Structures are given as structure tokens and as C-alpha cells.
Amino acid sequence: MFNDRVNGLKKEKVISIDHTGNQHLKKGIYYARIKDWPKALEYFKKTLHVMPMDKKVHYAIAYYLAELNFILEQDIDLVKEFSNKPDPYIYFLAGIYYCMEEDIDGAEYHLIKFLEKGPEGELKKEAEDLINNIDEAVLFEDNLDYIKLTCNYADRIEGFKKSMEKKFESPFVQSTMAEYLYKMDDYMVSNIIFLYGFLEKNKIAEKALLNYIKSPIAQEKHIELALLSLKKIGSPEPYEVLIKNKMYQVTLKSYMRRDKNMEELCSCWNDVLKFIVKNMENNRDYSDESIKRAKHMWVKLINALYPQLPQLDEQKKKVWAAGLELNVAESKCFNTFCKRLAMAYNVSPEEILKKHDYIKKTLRFRILNPR
């Protein structure tokens, strides 16, 4: 009788906590949607205090903070914002948040911190799985879709595996997925390829991907994803891939290292950021937060433009850098500041304004049409 009563009290307490936590979470999401940062943060803190071990809570909070961060263009130090003396769960939340921000180094750092300090349990296993996924993603650093999809599906991997195995028994699902591989919707194709990766040792899935990588309409980033999925489902290397109308035998690593031009392209765009940082560091009007914001906007811009990144000569690098800096500093006297930038970068004000408008439009489009 005593045990029954204790169990009943425990059950009642759990239900009460879950209810309170869910209410806090709903309020936090509401304030995030209306862009009220202080209120959203207040209720997200309360949610995490009540439900620190709930994986879905961490993913929900991280998602809305990342969305809010991009809209407000406000850098968030989650560990500092949530607690002066952070408990280990803050590190897990920060790891998820930086994953969604596509900051792989930040995600890995905080997840490792959680593994060092956090308690044993489901979250620790989740952190380990995420780090493994991040390690894989780093090998394919040019394939941004893989990183995004890893984060999108991370909290549902096991469920999707079981669901995919069961659904894929249907010939209709098999044929539909194979058909969708050849659709013109880039993001849909990426999702389908990623889902194939859940079908371990499945010969039908393997055949579909092996046929796809020989297709003349397959994009390079999708071939990369397909090779990764083939590896994950246990298909042996080498693979036969169509490259510039010729068939080649490749391994996953050799295909990822096929294009030295991509390295030059990434280096070229890194130079743009170097110009911005150097100029901002030489200007005492800028705080460290302003420089962080410039870096944040630059990452978002690269992600929005990829894979159509143009080659840049020295002059174009300076124009892009000045245009991005003007976006960072829009609160200043606009026309006067534009002329100052033109002198600092040795480019014309007209070029800067044109690039400023293009960058602003591109980033705005990304908010309205996320990949």
C-alpha cells in the first residue's frame, strides 16, 4: 500500500513537471516567433530547468534560438546566457545549437564538454552519436547538405531507421524513392539520398544509388551524398561514377579530393573574410561583437550561395568585403560610411552599394526560403 502511494505521488509529480515544462516551452516558442528575444530566452531557461534530460526539448530550443539569432543578427553565447555556473545540460544544448548554426567546431567543442561533465544516460549517447556524425561530416566539408541533414535528422535517427526498413518493404515506396532521385528539387533529392543511408545491407537501395551516380543529371554534391549513403549501407568500394561524360572507378575519399579548384574557391572566399576582419580590427568603432556578427553573416552568405560560388580576383574580394561590412554597419550614417569604406578598400561607392543590396537580398531570401 505504501509503495502504491509513493509510486502514485511520483507519477503525479512527473506529470506536473512535464506539464509545467511544456507550458514554458510553448511560451518560449511563441515569443521567439514574435521576435521577443528576452522573453523567449526567459521561458527557454525555465523549460530547461524543469526538463533538462528531455532530448526533444533541447532540439526545439536550439532550433528556435538559431532561427531567432539569424533574424535578429544577434550572436548568442548560450553557455553565458543560460547560466553563470552552467550545469552540463547547457553544454548539450549549445552543441545542438551550434550544429544548427553550421558551426562544426563550436558544436564539437560543447558536445565534448558535455561528455566530460554530463551524467550517464540517453543524452550522453546522443552526444556521442552527434560527434561521430560531425566527424563524418568534416570529411565531406564541401557538402553542406550532409551537415544540415545530419542535424535535421539527428534526434530521430533510430526512429527513421526502423520506419524506413519497414516502409521500404513496399514496392511502391521503392519505386517512388527511386523516381524522386531524378526530380529537379535539390533539397528533395538530398533528403531521399540521405534516407537511403538508413537502409543497411539493402540490395535494392544499393542498386538505386549505384544507378544514380552514373546518371548524367546527378549533381556533384548529390553524388557525394550518394557515395556516403552507399558506404553507410555497406556497399563495397570502388564505385563507378560518371564524371564529365566518362565512367571512373572511385572511392569515397578519392571522389571528395577530385577537385582542387574547390579548395582554391574556399581559399578565395576566406580572403574576403580576412579583408573584413582586418579592416574592422583597425577601426576602433567596432566591438568584438561586431566582428563576430560579420563572421556570422559571412557563413550564412556562403551557405546561401553554395554551390554557385564565383571565382574572385583581388578587386572583387575587396568589393564583396566592403559590401558585407556595409551590411554589418547599417546603423551608421549610411552614405557617409559608404564613402569611407570606398576609401578604405579602394573601390567605388557604386560597387559597394550594389554588392550591399545583393548580399542583403540574398540573406533575406534565405530566411524566407530555407534549404
C-alpha positions in Angstrom: 0.0 0.0 0.0 2.9 2.4 0.9 4.7 1.5 -2.3 1.5 2.2 -4.3 1.1 5.6 -2.7 4.8 6.5 -3.3 4.5 5.4 -7.0 1.3 7.4 -7.3 3.0 10.5 -5.9 6.0 10.1 -8.2 3.7 9.7 -11.2 1.7 12.8 -10.2 4.9 14.8 -9.8 6.3 13.7 -13.2 3.1 14.7 -14.9 3.1 18.0 -13.2 6.7 18.8 -14.1 6.1 17.7 -17.8 3.0 19.9 -17.9 4.9 22.9 -16.5 7.9 22.4 -18.8 5.7 22.1 -21.8 3.9 25.3 -21.0 7.2 27.1 -20.6 8.3 25.7 -23.9 5.2 26.8 -25.7 5.6 30.3 -24.3 9.2 30.4 -25.4 8.3 29.4 -28.9 5.6 32.0 -29.0 7.9 34.8 -28.0 10.6 33.5 -30.4 8.1 33.7 -33.3 7.2 37.3 -32.5 10.9 38.1 -32.2 10.8 39.0 -28.5 14.3 37.8 -27.6 14.4 38.5 -23.8 11.0 36.8 -23.2 11.9 33.8 -25.4 15.2 33.3 -23.6 13.4 33.6 -20.2 10.9 30.8 -20.9 13.5 28.6 -22.6 15.6 28.8 -19.5 12.6 27.8 -17.4 11.9 24.9 -19.7 15.4 23.6 -19.5 15.4 23.9 -15.7 12.3 21.8 -15.5 13.1 19.3 -18.3 16.9 19.1 -18.6 17.0 15.5 -19.7 14.4 15.7 -22.5 16.2 15.4 -25.8 13.3 16.9 -27.8 13.3 20.0 -25.6 17.0 20.6 -26.4 16.4 20.3 -30.1 13.3 22.5 -30.0 15.1 25.3 -28.0 18.2 25.1 -30.2 16.1 25.3 -33.4 14.1 28.4 -32.4 17.2 30.2 -30.9 19.1 29.6 -34.2 16.1 31.0 -36.2 15.8 34.0 -33.9 19.6 34.5 -34.0 19.6 34.8 -37.8 16.5 37.1 -38.0 17.9 39.4 -35.3 21.5 39.0 -36.5 22.5 38.6 -32.8 25.4 36.4 -31.7 24.4 34.2 -28.8 26.8 32.8 -26.2 24.5 30.1 -25.0 26.6 29.0 -22.0 26.9 32.6 -20.8 23.3 33.5 -21.5 21.8 30.5 -19.7 23.9 30.4 -16.6 26.9 31.9 -14.9 27.7 28.5 -13.5 26.5 26.2 -16.3 25.2 22.8 -15.5 26.3 20.1 -18.0 23.0 20.2 -19.9 23.8 23.7 -21.1 26.8 22.2 -23.0 24.5 19.7 -24.7 22.1 22.5 -25.7 25.0 24.6 -27.0 26.3 21.6 -29.0 22.9 21.2 -30.7 22.6 25.0 -31.3 26.0 25.3 -32.9 25.1 22.2 -35.1 22.1 24.1 -36.4 24.2 27.2 -36.9 26.6 25.1 -39.0 29.4 25.9 -36.7 31.0 22.4 -36.6 33.9 23.4 -34.3 31.6 25.0 -31.8 29.2 22.0 -31.9 32.1 19.5 -31.3 33.7 21.6 -28.5 30.4 21.8 -26.5 29.4 18.2 -27.1 32.8 17.0 -25.8 32.4 19.3 -22.8 29.0 17.6 -22.1 30.6 14.1 -22.4 33.2 15.2 -19.9 30.8 16.7 -17.4 27.4 15.2 -18.1 25.6 12.3 -16.4 25.2 8.9 -18.0 22.1 8.4 -20.0 20.3 9.0 -23.3 21.7 12.5 -23.8 25.3 11.2 -23.5 24.6 8.6 -26.2 23.1 11.3 -28.3 26.1 13.5 -27.9 28.4 10.6 -28.9 26.3 9.9 -32.0 26.4 13.5 -33.0 30.1 13.8 -32.6 30.6 10.7 -34.8 28.3 12.3 -37.3 30.2 15.5 -37.1 33.5 13.7 -37.6 32.0 12.1 -40.8 30.7 15.5 -41.9 34.1 17.1 -41.6 35.5 14.5 -44.1 32.9 15.9 -46.6 33.4 19.6 -45.7 32.3 20.8 -49.1 28.9 19.0 -48.9 26.8 21.4 -46.8 23.6 19.4 -47.4 25.1 16.5 -45.5 25.9 18.6 -42.4 22.4 20.2 -42.5 20.6 16.8 -42.9 22.7 15.2 -40.1 21.5 18.0 -37.8 17.9 17.9 -39.1 17.5 14.1 -38.5 19.9 13.8 -35.5 17.2 13.4 -32.8 15.2 10.9 -34.9 17.8 8.6 -36.4 16.8 5.4 -34.7 13.1 6.0 -35.4 13.7 6.7 -39.0 15.9 3.6 -39.4 13.1 1.4 -38.2 10.5 3.2 -40.1 12.5 3.2 -43.4 13.2 -0.5 -43.1 9.5 -1.3 -42.7 8.3 1.1 -45.4 10.9 0.1 -47.9 9.4 -3.4 -48.0 6.7 -1.9 -50.2 7.4 -2.0 -53.9 5.5 1.3 -54.2 7.9 3.1 -51.8 10.9 1.6 -53.5 9.8 2.9 -57.0 8.7 6.3 -55.6 12.0 6.9 -53.9 13.9 5.8 -57.0 11.8 8.2 -59.1 12.3 11.1 -56.7 16.1 10.8 -57.1 15.7 12.3 -60.6 13.5 15.2 -59.6 14.7 18.8 -60.1 14.2 19.8 -56.4 17.7 19.8 -55.0 16.7 19.6 -51.4 14.2 16.7 -52.0 16.9 14.8 -53.8 19.3 15.3 -50.9 16.7 14.1 -48.4 16.0 11.0 -50.4 19.6 10.1 -50.7 20.2 10.7 -47.0 17.2 8.4 -46.2 18.7 5.6 -48.4 21.6 5.7 -46.0 19.4 4.2 -43.2 18.8 1.0 -45.2 21.8 -1.1 -44.2 22.6 -4.1 -46.3 19.6 -3.5 -48.6 20.4 -4.6 -52.1 17.5 -2.6 -53.7 18.6 0.6 -52.1 22.2 -0.1 -53.1 21.2 -0.7 -56.7 19.2 2.5 -56.8 22.1 4.6 -55.6 24.7 2.8 -57.9 22.5 3.6 -60.9 22.0 7.2 -59.7 25.7 8.0 -59.6 26.0 7.0 -63.2 23.3 9.4 -64.2 24.2 12.4 -66.4 21.8 14.7 -64.4 23.3 13.9 -61.0 24.9 16.9 -59.4 28.3 16.6 -57.8 27.0 17.3 -54.3 24.3 14.7 -54.7 26.9 12.1 -55.9 28.9 12.9 -52.8 25.8 12.2 -50.6 25.1 9.0 -52.6 28.6 7.7 -52.1 28.3 8.4 -48.4 25.0 6.6 -48.2 26.4 3.7 -50.2 29.3 3.5 -47.6 26.8 3.6 -44.7 24.6 0.8 -46.1 27.6 -1.4 -46.6 28.2 -1.3 -50.3 31.8 -2.1 -51.1 34.2 0.3 -52.9 35.1 1.2 -55.5 32.1 2.8 -57.1 31.5 3.6 -60.8 30.7 7.3 -61.3 30.1 9.4 -64.4 32.4 12.4 -64.5 32.4 14.7 -67.5 30.8 12.0 -69.7 33.3 9.3 -68.7 33.0 6.5 -66.3 35.6 6.3 -63.5 36.2 3.9 -60.6 36.3 5.9 -57.4 36.5 5.5 -53.6 34.6 7.9 -51.4 37.8 9.7 -50.4 39.2 9.9 -53.9 36.0 11.5 -55.2 36.0 14.0 -52.4 39.5 15.0 -53.3 38.9 15.1 -57.0 38.5 18.9 -57.4 41.4 21.1 -56.4 39.5 24.1 -57.7 37.1 23.8 -54.8 40.0 24.3 -52.4 41.1 27.3 -54.3 37.5 28.6 -54.3 37.2 28.2 -50.5 40.5 29.9 -50.0 39.4 32.7 -52.2 36.3 33.3 -50.2 38.3 33.1 -46.9 40.3 36.0 -48.2 37.1 38.1 -48.3 36.6 37.5 -44.6 40.2 38.3 -43.9 39.8 41.7 -45.6 36.7 42.4 -43.5 38.2 41.4 -40.2 41.5 43.3 -40.8 39.6 46.5 -41.7 37.2 46.2 -38.7 40.0 45.4 -36.3 41.8 48.6 -37.4 38.6 50.6 -36.8 38.0 51.4 -33.1 34.3 52.0 -33.7 33.8 48.2 -33.9 33.4 46.0 -30.9 34.3 42.3 -30.8 30.6 41.5 -31.2 30.5 43.5 -34.5 33.4 41.4 -35.8 31.6 38.2 -34.7 28.5 39.4 -36.4 30.4 39.9 -39.7 31.8 36.3 -39.5 28.3 35.0 -38.8 26.8 36.9 -41.8 29.6 35.7 -44.0 29.0 32.0 -43.1 25.3 32.5 -43.8 26.1 34.1 -47.2 28.4 31.3 -48.2 25.7 28.8 -47.4 23.1 30.7 -49.3 25.3 31.0 -52.4 26.7 27.4 -52.4 27.4 25.7 -54.8 27.3 28.8 -57.2 30.3 30.5 -55.7 32.0 32.7 -58.3 35.8 32.9 -58.6 37.1 36.3 -57.3 40.1 38.4 -58.2 41.7 40.7 -55.7 39.5 43.7 -56.6 36.3 41.6 -56.4 37.3 40.3 -53.0 37.5 43.9 -51.7 34.1 44.8 -53.2 32.5 41.8 -51.5 34.2 42.6 -48.2 33.1 46.2 -48.3 29.5 45.3 -49.3 29.4 42.8 -46.4 30.9 45.4 -43.9 28.3 47.9 -45.0 25.6 45.4 -44.1 27.1 44.9 -40.7 27.3 48.6 -40.1 23.9 49.8 -41.4 23.0 51.6 -38.2 25.7 54.2 -39.0 25.3 57.2 -41.3 24.8 55.2 -44.5 26.1 57.4 -47.3 29.0 58.9 -45.4 30.0 55.5 -44.2 29.8 54.0 -47.7 32.3 56.7 -48.9 34.6 55.8 -46.0 34.5 52.2 -47.0 35.3 53.1 -50.6 38.5 54.8 -49.5 39.4 52.0 -47.1 39.0 49.2 -49.6 40.0 51.3 -52.7 36.8 50.5 -54.6 33.9 52.7 -55.9 30.9 53.6 -53.7 28.6 52.4 -56.5 30.2 48.9 -56.5 29.8 48.7 -52.7 26.2 49.7 -52.7 25.4 47.3 -55.5 27.1 44.4 -53.6 25.5 45.5 -50.3 22.0 45.3 -51.8 22.7 41.9 -53.4 24.0 40.5 -50.1 21.0 41.8 -48.2 18.6 40.4 -50.7 20.4 37.0 -50.7 20.3 36.7 -46.9 16.7 37.9 -46.7 15.8 35.2 -49.3 17.5 32.6 -47.2 15.2 33.4 -44.2 12.1 33.2 -46.3 13.2 30.1 -48.3 15.4 28.0 -46.0 17.1 25.0 -47.7 
